[in-house]
Amino acid sequence: MNLSKRSIEMLLDLVEIKLSYMDISDREDARDMQVLERCRSELQSLEPETVGAAFAHPIRRPGRPRTAA
């Protein structure tokens, strides 16, 4: 199954948000954190050029052109 760049970016963001909010209080939490870190690594390896690049060059949605100010 192939994922689009946008899907990979979104999943990576969600994993990183989850990791940032985790509070390790027992072994199960530690295992969950390891799984999430492995997931993040796998997502990064799927599309290495999109990691970080999505925020450097945001994708503009099509719409009305901007008017001159």
N, C-alpha and C positions, 0 to 999 in steps of 0.2 A: 504494500500500500504506500502510495506517495502522498506526502503532505505538502501543501503550498508553503511558500516562504512566510506568508502572513500567519498561517496556522502554527507554524513552528515558533514564530516570534511570540504569538499569543500564549502558547503552552509554556514557553520558556519564562515569560513574564509571570504567569500564574505559579509556576514552580518556585521561582525566586521570591515571590511574595509570601508563599506558604513557608519557605525556609526562614525568611526574615521574622516571621511571627511565631515560630516554634519555640516552645519552652520545654527543654528536656528535663523531665522529672522521673522517668523510669526507663527500663530497658526497651520497652515497646516504642517509646518516643525516640530513643536513640536509633532503633532499627528503621523507623519511619524516616528519620532524617537521612540515614544512609541510602535508603531507597530513593528519596527525593534528590539527593546529590548525584546518584548514579543516573537518574532520569535526566537531570540537567546536563550532565556530560553527554548522554546519548543524543539529546536534542541539539546540543551545540555541534556534535559531529555530523549531524544530518545536513546542516546548512552553515558551515563555518563562516562564510562571507556575510551572512545576515546578522551574526551575533555582534551587537553593538552598532552595526551599520544602520539599523532601522531608526535609531535615535539620532544619528549624525545627519541623515538625509531622510526626513519624514516624507511619507507618501501623501501627496495631496489628493483629496477626493475630487472627482470631476464636479463641476458646478458652474455657476455664473462667473465670468471673468471679473477680476477686481477692477474697480473704477479708479481713475487717477485722482489723487487727493488734491 
